[in-house]
Amino acid sequence: MYRSNYLAGKFVSKKYPIVFSFHPKKNTMTQQNKTCLVCNQSQQQIPLINLAYQNGDLWICPQHLPVLIHNPQMLTGKLPGAEGMKPADHND
C-alpha cells in the first residue's frame, strides 16, 4: 500500500515524488507539473490523459488508467477520495 502525508496543504507521496497542492476552501487540486499521478512521468516522457476532478486538473498515463478504472483504491493518498471510489462493474 502506498502511503502519503498531508503537509502544509500538500499531498506528498512516499512511493513517488509527487506533490499536489490542495485548496480545501476552493475545493480544488492542482498538480504543479503535468505528470502522471501514479508514476510521475512527465508529458515529455509519455502521453498523458487529463482528468478534471474537484475543479482541478490531474494527469494519468495510459499505463495507469486501468488502475483508476479497475482498482481506484490503490490511488488512496494520491487522489483525494480514492478510498471511497468503486471499481468499474463488469457485467460482460
N, C-alpha and C positions, 0 to 999 in steps of 0.2 A: 504494500500500500504506500502511496506517495504521501508525504507529509508536507505541510506548508505552514507558514506563520502569517499572521496579520500584524504587520508592524507599521505604525505611523501612517495608516491609510493605504498601505500597500500589501498585496499578497506576494509572498516570496516563496518560490518552490524550493524544496531541499533537493529534489531529484534533478531538476533542470533550472538553470539560472534565468528564470522568467520573473519579471516584475510587472504587476498590474497595478494601476492606480485606480482605486475605488472611491467614489464620491457618494457616500450614503445620502446626503441631502439631495443631490441631484439624481440619485439612483442610477448612476452611470458608471461604466467601467471603460477605461481606455488602455490600450497596450502601447507602450512608448515606442516600440519599433514593430514593424509588420513582420511578426514571426509566428510560427506555429505554436499554439498554446500548449502542445504536448512535448514536441522535440526541440523547439526553439530554433528551427531552421528558418532562415530569412527568405524573403521573396527573391533574393539574388541567387539562392541555392536551389529552391524548389517552388513550383507553383503553389499559391495559397488561395484558399477559399474564404471569402469574407462572410462573417456571421454577424448579424445585427442582434444584440442581446442587451437588455436593460438600458436602452437608449445609448448604447455604445457599440463599438466595433471590436470584434475578435477575429482571429485568423487561425485557420487549421489547414494542414497539408492533406492531400488526398490519401496518404498512407494512414493517417489517424482519424479521418472522417468516420470509418466504421466503429471506432471506439465511442464516438459521440452517439452514433445510431444504436449500436448493439449493447454497449456497456457504459453508459454515461456516468455511473457511479465511480468509475476509475478516474474521472476528472475532478473528484472532490479535492478541494484545496487549490484547484487551478481555475475552476469555473464556479462562481457562487451559485448555490442552489443545486449543484450537480447531484448531491446526495439524495435529493428528492425526485430526480428525474427517472422516468421509467424507460426501459429499453423498448425498442420497436417490437410490436406484436406481430409475429409471423404466422399467418393462417393460410399458408400455401397449400 
